[in-house]
Amino acid sequence: SSQYYSNEVREYPQQFGMQEYYAKEYLQDLGYSGASGWGYHNDVLYKETLRLLEAGRKDKMLLVTKTLDMHQPYPYYGISWENMPPAVRDHELVTIRGMYWVDQTLKNFFEEAEAKGLMDDRTLFIITADHNPHSGGEYTNRKSIAPIPLLFVSKNLQPLNNLMTKDYASQIDLAPTLLYLAGLKAPEDFMGRNLLESVETPFALGYFGGKAFYYSADLSFEDQMDNPSPATEYEDALTNYIIHEYSERQLKNQ
């Protein structure tokens, strides 16, 4: 997107400690074309990502590519009608065509990464999202909150052998996990946990649309933050933790 959207050109480097930040205007200066009102589509972003990875193949880096077409995967698709499988192009939901486009751009990205020798033992690719699908539009799952994808892709998955893939977890757990894999200690004020270490009661916290969410094997509930009405004192305590510790801390960091 544009560097001026939500003042990202100032906010992002400051929030996330970025050494380098590139946006729509930078890509325009490099000669890329085809941006929509929101910004450049996945094919352009993945092409530039591969170029940056090639240029820094000898460096240690954390490179984040914030894609457009996964948010939402509707209604854009950059594949011509005749080049889509009939089951995709003839589907009644345009979202399916958007999802097919997202899949194909990801497939092409990894094929190119392999061909360029970027899929090595010291590189970890992560596919995730900033939030779940919103209810509405063409989504058939109208739940207020849904699982967020977290996919690890590498030639060397041995460091991930102990990944707790069935545990409840939250986005706040990703940073401690990556720091552990990088051989770094997570700051003490981080609320998340390392997903490579087991805990007695794995849980997930969430905040979306003014609601606080709590999920675990023994208890799951949601509470409207402006009118909390928890069923028990235990749920009341957890709601206060989510609202006043988790959510407010996230808002302060924005």
Secondary structure by P-SEA (a helix, b strand, c coil): cccccccccccccccccccccccaaaaaaacccccccccccaaaaaaaaaaaaaaacccccccccccccccccccccccccccccccccccccaaaaaaaaaaaaaaaaaaaaaaaccccccbbbbbbccccccccccccccccccbbbbbbbcccccccccccccccccccaaaaaaaaaaccccccccccccccccccccccccccccbbbbbcccccccccccbbbbccaaaaaaaaaaacccaaaaaaac
